[in-house]
């Protein structure tokens, strides 16, 4: 069977990233999987409690999954074949483990069910494949959050100043529009702006303090734009835990949580 849908049998096969596992009955589990062609999709896995299968059921693992149901709107059932496990890669470093937890939680929180998100899927695979490269992980994670915002309709426009139309001295981001603002354009509203460090505009490698500053800005849009659009559910605590771990890794203290008005 090829990737895709067999409409007569309500069956398809795909590759995917395991987001979460929820116990279902005595021996089964409900898997939440971010699949390449079918988006975020749930299904029941029978025999999930067996040691052989349980070892592969770690968030972040790549799976080959087959889904089948009598009707399309049923939860259906999964059969799986493990492709790659990443728990060992993440466990070697507390920072990347916290990052992995954040990625899985945000995807489970933000992705609509059963809608293909191919570009974001590919971006996520690339990010997870860097779990054993702790030196580049934070920057890769920042780029992933930017991609997530873009794909879900909340992308930042950092090409020119929203107030002047110029592209020099862009040092702020408007907390309302997500557009860049220059030093001159901000005027008396400068203290209400979000930071726009060079790394946020794609300036390549950056020190940890600059990446943390950029994550403050992406975090604002995750919490104040994306979350309200999803019914005002709170952003998963795993993201805050990752930011806290990153601060500890850098030996710094989190800045005030006060938000721009």
C-alpha positions as CSV (number, residue, x, y, z in Angstrom):
1,X,0.0,0.0,0.0
2,X,1.4,3.4,-1.0
3,X,1.2,6.5,1.2
4,X,-2.2,8.1,0.8
5,X,-5.8,7.2,1.4
6,X,-7.6,4.0,0.4
7,X,-11.1,5.5,0.5
8,X,-12.9,2.1,0.2
9,X,-11.2,0.7,3.2
10,X,-10.7,4.0,5.1
11,X,-7.1,3.1,5.4
12,X,-3.8,4.9,4.9
13,X,-0.1,4.5,5.6
14,X,2.3,7.3,6.4
15,X,5.3,8.3,8.4
16,X,5.0,10.5,11.5
17,X,6.4,12.0,14.7
18,X,4.9,10.7,17.9
19,X,3.6,13.6,20.0
20,X,2.0,11.8,22.9
21,X,0.7,8.5,24.3
22,X,-2.4,8.2,26.4
23,X,-3.4,5.0,28.1
24,X,-6.6,3.5,26.8
25,X,-8.0,0.5,28.6
26,X,-5.7,-2.3,30.0
27,X,-3.3,-2.8,27.1
28,X,-4.0,-0.2,24.5
29,X,-3.1,3.5,24.0
30,X,-4.2,6.4,22.0
31,X,-1.4,7.8,19.9
32,X,-1.3,11.4,18.8
33,X,1.0,11.5,15.7
34,X,2.1,14.4,13.5
35,X,2.1,12.6,10.1
36,X,3.7,13.8,7.0
37,X,0.7,13.7,4.6
38,X,-2.3,13.5,7.0
39,X,-1.3,16.1,9.6
40,X,-1.9,15.6,13.3
41,X,-3.9,12.4,13.6
42,X,-5.0,10.2,16.6
43,X,-5.6,6.4,16.6
44,X,-5.8,3.5,19.0
45,X,-2.8,1.2,19.2
46,X,-3.6,-2.3,20.5
47,X,-1.0,-4.0,22.7
48,X,0.8,-0.8,23.5
49,X,1.7,-2.0,26.9
50,X,4.0,-4.8,25.6
51,X,7.7,-4.2,26.3
52,X,8.7,-4.5,22.7
53,X,6.3,-1.7,21.5
54,X,6.5,0.5,24.7
55,X,10.2,1.1,24.1
56,X,9.4,2.8,20.8
57,X,6.5,4.9,22.2
58,X,8.6,7.9,23.3
59,X,7.6,11.4,22.2
60,X,9.7,12.5,19.3
61,X,10.1,9.1,17.8
62,X,9.7,8.6,14.1
63,X,7.1,5.9,13.2
64,X,5.8,4.2,10.1
65,X,2.1,4.1,10.8
66,X,-0.9,2.5,9.2
67,X,-4.4,3.8,10.2
68,X,-7.7,2.0,9.6
69,X,-11.3,2.8,10.5
70,X,-14.8,1.8,9.4
71,X,-15.8,5.4,9.0
72,X,-13.5,8.4,8.3
73,X,-14.7,10.4,11.3
74,X,-13.9,7.5,13.7
75,X,-10.8,7.6,15.8
76,X,-9.6,4.4,14.1
77,X,-6.7,2.1,15.0
78,X,-3.0,2.2,14.3
79,X,-0.4,-0.4,13.6
80,X,3.2,0.9,13.8
81,X,6.7,0.1,12.9
82,X,9.4,2.1,14.7
83,X,11.8,4.1,12.4
84,X,13.9,6.2,14.8
85,X,13.8,6.9,18.5
86,X,15.2,10.1,19.8
87,X,14.7,9.9,23.6
88,X,18.3,8.8,24.1
89,X,19.6,11.7,22.1
90,X,17.6,14.2,24.2
91,X,18.3,12.5,27.5
92,X,22.0,13.2,27.2
93,X,21.4,16.9,27.7
94,X,18.8,18.6,30.0
95,X,18.4,21.6,27.7
96,X,17.6,19.6,24.6
97,X,15.3,17.3,26.6
98,X,13.4,20.3,27.7
99,X,13.4,21.6,24.2
100,X,12.0,18.3,22.9
101,X,9.2,18.4,25.5
102,X,8.4,21.9,24.4
103,X,8.2,21.0,20.7
104,X,5.9,18.1,21.3
105,X,3.6,20.0,23.6
106,X,3.3,23.0,21.3
107,X,2.5,20.8,18.3
108,X,-0.1,18.9,20.2
109,X,-1.5,22.2,21.4
110,X,-1.5,24.2,18.2
111,X,-2.0,21.8,15.2
112,X,-5.5,21.3,13.8
113,X,-6.4,17.7,13.6
114,X,-6.2,15.9,10.2
115,X,-4.9,18.9,8.2
116,X,-1.6,18.4,6.3
117,X,1.2,20.7,7.4
118,X,4.0,19.3,5.2
119,X,6.4,22.3,5.5
120,X,6.1,22.4,9.3
121,X,6.5,18.6,9.4
122,X,9.8,18.8,7.5
123,X,11.0,21.7,9.6
124,X,10.2,19.6,12.8
125,X,12.1,16.6,11.5
126,X,15.1,18.8,10.8
127,X,14.9,20.2,14.3
128,X,14.6,16.9,16.0
129,X,17.5,15.5,14.1
130,X,19.7,18.1,15.8
131,X,18.9,16.9,19.3
132,X,22.4,15.6,19.8
133,X,23.9,18.9,18.7
134,X,23.4,21.0,21.9
135,X,25.5,23.8,20.6
136,X,23.2,24.6,17.7
137,X,19.9,23.4,19.2
138,X,18.7,26.8,20.7
139,X,19.1,28.6,17.4
140,X,17.4,25.8,15.5
141,X,14.6,25.9,18.0
142,X,14.1,29.6,17.6
143,X,13.9,29.2,13.8
144,X,11.4,26.4,14.4
145,X,9.1,28.7,16.5
146,X,9.3,31.3,13.7
147,X,8.3,28.7,11.1
148,X,5.4,27.5,13.3
149,X,4.1,31.0,13.7
150,X,4.4,31.5,9.9
151,X,2.6,28.3,9.0
152,X,-0.3,28.9,11.4
153,X,-0.9,32.4,10.2
154,X,0.9,34.5,12.8
155,X,4.2,35.1,11.0
156,X,6.4,38.1,11.7
157,X,7.1,40.7,9.0
158,X,10.5,42.1,9.7
159,X,11.4,43.4,6.3
160,X,10.7,47.1,6.9
161,X,9.5,49.6,9.6
162,X,5.7,49.5,10.0
163,X,5.8,53.3,10.7
164,X,8.3,54.7,8.2
165,X,8.6,52.0,5.5
166,X,12.4,52.1,5.8
167,X,14.6,49.1,6.6
168,X,17.4,50.8,8.7
169,X,17.8,50.6,12.5
170,X,15.1,47.9,12.8
171,X,15.3,47.1,16.6
172,X,11.8,46.5,17.7
173,X,8.7,44.4,16.8
174,X,5.2,45.7,17.3
175,X,3.4,43.5,19.8
176,X,0.2,44.0,18.0
177,X,1.0,43.6,14.3
178,X,4.2,41.5,14.4
179,X,5.9,44.0,12.1
180,X,9.3,45.5,12.5
181,X,9.7,49.0,13.9
182,X,12.8,51.2,13.7
183,X,14.4,53.2,16.4
184,X,13.0,56.4,14.9
185,X,9.6,54.9,14.1
186,X,9.0,53.7,17.6
187,X,9.1,57.2,19.1
188,X,7.3,57.5,22.4
189,X,6.1,54.0,22.1
190,X,9.5,52.4,22.4
191,X,9.0,51.1,25.9
192,X,6.0,49.1,24.7
193,X,7.8,47.4,21.8
194,X,9.2,43.9,21.7
195,X,13.0,43.4,21.0
196,X,14.2,42.6,17.5
197,X,17.7,41.2,18.0
198,X,19.6,40.5,14.7
199,X,19.2,36.8,15.0
200,X,15.4,37.2,14.8
201,X,15.9,38.7,11.4
202,X,17.9,35.8,10.2
203,X,21.4,37.2,10.8
204,X,22.9,33.7,11.4
205,X,24.7,32.5,14.5
206,X,24.1,34.4,17.7
207,X,25.1,34.3,21.4
208,X,22.7,32.7,23.9
209,X,21.6,36.0,25.4
210,X,20.5,37.2,21.9
211,X,18.6,34.0,21.3
212,X,16.8,34.3,24.6
213,X,15.8,37.8,23.7
214,X,14.4,36.6,20.4
215,X,12.5,33.8,22.2
216,X,10.9,36.5,24.4
217,X,9.4,38.0,21.2
218,X,8.2,34.7,19.7
219,X,6.8,33.7,23.0
220,X,4.7,36.8,23.1
221,X,3.0,35.9,19.8
222,X,2.6,32.3,20.8
223,X,0.9,33.3,24.0
224,X,-1.0,36.4,22.9
225,X,-1.9,35.6,19.3
226,X,-1.8,31.9,18.7
227,X,-3.3,30.7,22.0
228,X,-6.3,33.1,22.0
229,X,-7.1,32.0,18.4
230,X,-7.3,28.4,19.8
231,X,-9.9,29.3,22.4
232,X,-7.7,31.1,24.9
233,X,-6.2,27.8,26.2
234,X,-3.0,28.5,28.1
235,X,0.3,27.9,26.3
236,X,1.8,24.5,27.4
237,X,3.9,24.9,30.5
238,X,6.6,22.8,28.7
239,X,7.6,25.9,26.8
240,X,8.2,28.0,29.9
241,X,10.1,25.0,31.4
242,X,12.4,25.1,28.3
243,X,13.0,28.8,28.6
244,X,13.8,28.4,32.3
245,X,16.2,25.6,31.6
246,X,17.9,27.7,28.9
247,X,18.4,30.5,31.4
248,X,19.9,28.1,33.9
249,X,22.1,26.7,31.1
250,X,23.3,30.2,30.4
251,X,23.6,31.2,34.1
252,X,21.1,34.0,33.7
253,X,17.8,34.9,35.3
254,X,14.5,35.2,33.4
255,X,13.4,38.7,32.7
256,X,10.1,40.1,33.9
257,X,7.0,38.5,32.5
258,X,5.4,41.8,32.1
259,X,3.8,42.1,28.7
260,X,3.6,45.1,26.4
261,X,0.1,46.7,26.4
